[in-house]
Amino acid sequence: MILGVSGFVKGDWKNIDEIVMDKVASLGFKTLQIRISDPFSTTLKDIEKIKTLYKKFDFYMPQTVGNYGGNLISENKDLREKDIIFLKRMIDITNELESPNTYLRPGSHNINGAWKPHKNNYNEKTWDTLIESTKIVCDYAEKKDVMIAVEGGVACPVNSPKKVKDLFEKVDSKNLGLNMDPVNFIKDLDTAYKNTDLINEFYHLIPHNIIGCHAKDFKIIEGLLPHFEETIIGSEDSMLDNDSLLKGLSKINPDAHVLIEHLADDDIPKALAGLNNVAKRNKIIWDD
């Protein structure tokens, strides 16, 4: 599997340079996620710069992520169409970079963010709109030979392993895959304490659709109303069964990417050490 990271870049992909690449490579990573704010300003020079840098540092071409917001499920047709057009341009860029996949976030009706909850995220109309949007995106991706990496979580319409499976069945595209991120699906204490079951449910329901994962961890914040926060892999309070996550992923897709994310730059080496300990325990060797 390919070990990578989302981090060390101030701003978006146009700030990736040799200093950034050298830092990432020095830690042992073999790819760096590309985040794009404005795909419509992308030039051939931008594409060639990234391809040259990744080749120089012997990196795998990475997953691309567009900052397009969360309007794939919007009732406003103009906003929805804007995000679809944005994603199509991301597919073009991903194809030009010869990167393996680009990221799809299902979205939210919450104006504060695509990963913020809203009561209407779970109704039938929203689900049907998401299916329609995803079909449009995947039809275009098939023409460009680019994989779409959908992600889910409790705050969005794709809020369980079963809903992920339902999405694949409804969209029915060979170019749709899952970017697995089990922390996003920790919905209650029972799931938190039994997160091995959650992880294994993904591997049971959609073993052939998982194309990679985002590596992170979580902890319980104790209180009368307990809740969850992300934490560093391998820290004293971390709870995710990363052993089951990596073992399962290595079996079903040994070519998958594993990207550490959502951490301050100073915390990434700590998470990397934690993840490498998991890999070592399970005799998993990262791709060179």
C-alpha positions in Angstrom: 0.0 0.0 0.0 1.0 3.6 -0.6 1.8 5.7 2.4 1.0 9.4 2.0 -0.1 12.5 3.7 -2.4 15.5 3.5 -0.4 18.3 5.0 2.7 20.5 4.9 1.3 22.7 2.2 0.4 26.3 3.1 -2.7 27.0 0.9 -3.4 24.8 -2.1 -1.3 22.8 -4.6 0.3 25.8 -6.3 2.4 26.2 -3.2 3.9 22.7 -3.5 7.6 23.1 -4.2 10.9 21.2 -3.6 11.0 22.4 0.1 7.6 20.8 0.7 8.4 17.7 -1.2 11.7 17.3 0.6 10.0 17.6 4.0 7.4 15.0 3.1 10.0 12.6 1.6 12.3 12.9 4.6 9.5 11.4 6.8 9.1 8.4 4.5 5.9 9.3 2.7 5.6 8.3 -0.9 2.8 10.6 -2.0 1.3 14.0 -1.0 -2.4 14.7 -1.5 -3.1 17.6 -3.9 -5.8 20.1 -2.8 -7.1 22.5 -5.5 -9.0 25.7 -4.7 -9.6 27.0 -8.2 -9.4 24.4 -11.0 -10.4 26.9 -13.6 -7.2 28.8 -13.2 -5.1 25.7 -13.8 -2.5 25.9 -16.6 -0.4 23.4 -18.4 2.5 24.9 -16.5 0.9 24.0 -13.2 0.3 20.4 -14.4 3.9 20.0 -15.6 5.4 21.5 -12.5 3.6 18.9 -10.2 4.4 16.0 -12.5 8.1 17.0 -12.6 8.3 17.4 -8.8 6.6 14.0 -8.1 8.8 12.3 -10.6 12.0 13.9 -9.2 11.1 12.7 -5.7 9.9 9.3 -6.9 6.4 9.9 -5.6 3.2 8.2 -6.7 0.8 10.6 -8.3 -1.7 11.4 -5.6 -5.4 11.7 -4.9 -6.7 15.2 -5.8 -9.2 17.1 -3.7 -11.2 20.1 -4.9 -12.5 22.8 -2.5 -15.9 22.9 -4.1 -18.1 23.0 -1.0 -21.1 20.8 -0.3 -23.8 21.6 -2.9 -24.2 18.3 -4.8 -27.4 17.8 -2.8 -28.6 21.4 -2.9 -32.1 22.3 -3.8 -30.7 25.3 -5.6 -30.1 24.1 -9.1 -27.5 26.8 -9.9 -25.4 25.9 -6.8 -25.6 22.2 -7.6 -24.6 22.7 -11.2 -21.7 24.9 -10.1 -20.3 22.1 -8.0 -20.9 19.5 -10.7 -19.0 21.7 -13.2 -16.2 22.2 -10.6 -15.9 18.4 -10.1 -15.8 17.8 -13.9 -12.9 20.2 -14.1 -11.2 18.3 -11.2 -11.6 15.1 -13.3 -9.9 16.8 -16.2 -7.0 17.9 -14.1 -6.7 14.5 -12.4 -6.6 12.9 -15.9 -3.9 15.4 -17.0 -1.9 14.7 -13.9 -2.3 11.0 -14.4 -3.4 10.8 -10.8 -5.5 7.8 -9.7 -8.6 9.5 -8.3 -10.4 12.6 -7.3 -12.4 13.1 -4.1 -16.2 13.5 -3.9 -17.9 14.8 -0.7 -21.6 14.2 -0.7 -22.4 17.6 0.9 -24.8 19.0 3.4 -27.7 21.5 3.5 -25.9 23.2 6.4 -24.6 26.5 5.1 -21.7 26.3 7.5 -20.0 23.4 5.8 -20.2 20.2 3.8 -19.5 18.1 6.9 -21.9 19.9 9.2 -25.2 18.2 10.1 -28.6 19.2 8.9 -32.0 17.5 9.5 -32.7 17.4 5.7 -29.4 15.5 4.9 -31.2 12.2 5.4 -34.5 12.6 3.6 -35.4 10.8 0.4 -35.3 13.9 -1.8 -31.8 14.6 -0.7 -30.7 11.0 -1.4 -32.2 11.1 -4.9 -30.5 14.4 -5.6 -27.1 12.9 -4.5 -27.6 9.9 -6.7 -28.4 12.1 -9.7 -25.4 14.3 -9.1 -23.0 11.4 -8.6 -24.2 9.7 -11.7 -23.5 12.8 -13.7 -20.0 13.1 -12.2 -19.2 9.4 -12.7 -20.4 9.4 -16.3 -17.9 12.1 -17.0 -15.2 10.3 -15.0 -15.7 7.1 -17.1 -15.0 9.1 -20.3 -11.8 10.4 -18.7 -10.7 7.1 -17.1 -10.6 8.7 -13.6 -11.8 7.1 -10.4 -14.1 9.0 -8.1 -13.3 8.6 -4.4 -16.5 9.2 -2.4 -16.3 9.7 1.3 -19.1 9.5 3.8 -19.8 10.2 7.5 -22.6 10.6 10.0 -23.2 14.2 9.2 -23.9 13.6 5.5 -26.4 11.5 3.5 -23.9 8.7 3.2 -23.9 8.0 6.9 -23.4 4.3 7.3 -21.7 1.3 5.6 -25.1 0.3 4.4 -25.7 3.7 2.8 -22.3 3.5 1.1 -23.3 0.2 -0.4 -26.7 1.6 -1.4 -24.9 4.5 -3.2 -22.7 2.1 -5.2 -25.8 0.1 -6.2 -27.8 3.1 -7.3 -25.0 4.9 -9.2 -23.8 1.7 -10.7 -20.5 3.0 -12.1 -17.2 1.2 -12.4 -15.4 4.5 -11.7 -16.9 5.0 -8.3 -14.8 3.9 -5.3 -14.8 4.5 -1.6 -12.2 6.6 0.3 -12.6 4.8 3.6 -12.5 6.9 6.7 -14.2 5.0 9.6 -13.7 7.8 12.1 -16.3 9.8 10.1 -18.9 7.1 10.9 -18.5 7.1 14.8 -22.1 8.1 15.6 -22.5 7.0 19.2 -20.8 5.3 22.1 -21.7 1.8 21.0 -20.1 2.4 17.7 -17.1 4.0 19.3 -16.5 1.1 21.7 -17.2 -1.5 18.9 -15.5 0.3 16.0 -13.9 -3.0 14.9 -17.4 -4.1 13.9 -17.8 -0.9 11.9 -14.6 -1.4 10.0 -15.3 -5.0 9.3 -18.8 -4.1 8.0 -17.2 -2.0 5.3 -15.0 -4.9 4.3 -17.9 -7.3 4.3 -20.3 -5.1 2.3 -18.1 -3.5 -0.3 -14.8 -5.3 -0.4 -14.2 -4.5 -4.1 -15.1 -0.8 -4.0 -12.5 0.5 -1.5 -9.7 2.3 -3.2 -7.9 3.9 -0.2 -8.3 5.4 3.2 -7.7 8.5 5.2 -5.8 7.6 8.3 -6.7 9.3 11.6 -8.0 8.4 15.0 -10.6 9.6 17.6 -11.1 9.9 21.3 -14.1 10.2 23.6 -14.6 13.6 25.3 -16.3 12.5 28.6 -19.2 14.4 30.1 -22.9 14.2 30.7 -23.3 14.5 26.9 -20.1 12.7 25.7 -18.9 13.4 22.2 -15.9 12.6 20.0 -12.9 14.5 18.7 -10.1 13.5 16.3 -6.8 12.6 17.9 -3.3 11.4 16.9 -2.9 7.7 15.8 -1.3 5.8 18.6 -1.8 8.4 21.3 -2.8 7.3 24.8 -6.5 8.1 24.3 -6.9 7.0 20.7 -9.6 4.4 20.1 -9.8 3.4 16.4 -8.8 -0.2 15.6 -6.2 0.7 13.1 -4.9 -2.9 13.1 -8.2 -4.1 11.6 -8.2 -1.1 9.3 -4.8 -1.8 7.8 -5.0 -5.6 7.8 -8.3 -5.5 6.0 -7.3 -2.9 3.5 -4.0 -4.8 2.7 -6.0 -7.9 1.9 -8.7 -6.4 -0.3 -6.6 -3.8 -2.1 -2.8 -4.0 -1.6 -2.5 -1.0 -4.0 -4.6 1.4 -1.9 -3.4 4.7 -0.7 -3.3 5.4 3.1 -3.2 9.2 3.7 -2.6 10.7 7.2 -4.8 13.8 7.5 -6.4 16.5 9.7 -3.3 17.2 11.8 -1.0 20.2 12.4 2.3 19.7 10.7 4.1 19.2 14.0 1.7 16.3 14.9 2.1 14.4 11.6 5.3 12.7 12.6 3.6 11.4 15.8 0.7 10.0 13.8 3.2 8.5 11.3 5.0 6.7 14.2 1.7 5.4 15.4 0.7 4.2 12.0 4.1 2.6 11.3 3.8 0.7 14.6 0.5 -0.7 13.4 2.0 -1.7 10.1 5.0 -3.3 11.7 2.8 -5.3 14.1 0.8 -6.6 11.1 3.8 -7.2 8.9 2.6 -4.6 6.4 5.4 -3.1 4.2 4.7 0.2 2.5 5.3 0.4 -1.2 8.6 2.0 -2.3 
